[in-house]
Amino acid sequence: PALLNSAENFTVLIKNNIDFPGHNYTT
């Protein structure tokens, strides 16, 4: 369903956000 797809996209987005700019953004 759309909800599941949205959740999957959200998870991938967060994973990428942590993997890629993780070393770029020093918080």
Backbone as CSV, one residue per row, in Angstrom:
resi,resn,N_x,N_y,N_z,CA_x,CA_y,CA_z,C_x,C_y,C_z
1,PRO,0.834,-1.224,0.000,0.000,0.000,0.000,0.860,1.262,0.000
2,ALA,0.211,2.387,-0.128,0.930,3.661,-0.192,1.626,3.947,1.134
3,LEU,0.967,3.587,2.226,1.533,3.861,3.546,2.833,3.095,3.739
4,LEU,2.820,1.830,3.338,4.011,0.996,3.479,5.134,1.553,2.616
5,ASN,4.778,1.959,1.412,5.770,2.516,0.504,6.355,3.795,1.096
6,SER,5.508,4.589,1.719,5.951,5.834,2.326,6.914,5.540,3.473
7,ALA,6.567,4.547,4.264,7.413,4.183,5.401,8.761,3.675,4.908
8,GLU,8.734,2.901,3.838,9.984,2.381,3.280,10.846,3.525,2.767
9,ASN,10.220,4.459,2.070,10.956,5.607,1.549,11.550,6.426,2.686
10,PHE,10.771,6.568,3.753,11.218,7.350,4.899,12.433,6.696,5.548
11,THR,12.365,5.365,5.666,13.472,4.621,6.277,14.734,4.752,5.434
12,VAL,14.567,4.617,4.132,15.716,4.732,3.230,16.280,6.144,3.285
13,LEU,15.387,7.116,3.364,15.810,8.509,3.413,16.658,8.761,4.656
14,ILE,16.190,8.261,5.793,16.930,8.444,7.041,18.259,7.700,6.983
15,LYS,18.227,6.488,6.415,19.454,5.694,6.316,20.484,6.440,5.466
16,ASN,20.029,6.998,4.352,20.934,7.750,3.488,21.414,9.008,4.197
17,ASN,20.500,9.623,4.951,20.837,10.853,5.651,21.916,10.601,6.690
18,ILE,21.919,9.394,7.252,22.913,9.040,8.267,24.204,8.569,7.603
19,ASP,24.049,7.836,6.503,25.219,7.252,5.841,26.022,8.307,5.081
20,PHE,25.332,9.116,4.280,26.051,10.023,3.394,26.544,11.301,4.079
21,PRO,25.639,12.148,4.559,26.099,13.417,5.134,26.476,13.267,6.601
22,GLY,26.554,12.051,7.079,26.886,11.816,8.479,28.241,12.401,8.824
23,HIS,29.201,12.267,7.912,30.537,12.790,8.162,30.615,14.255,7.762
24,ASN,29.602,14.700,6.994,29.587,16.080,6.525,29.018,17.005,7.592
25,TYR,27.936,16.539,8.233,27.287,17.349,9.259,27.830,16.965,10.629
26,THR,28.657,17.807,11.193,29.190,17.519,12.522,28.337,18.233,13.546
27,THR,27.387,17.537,14.109,26.490,18.147,15.087,26.926,17.756,16.486
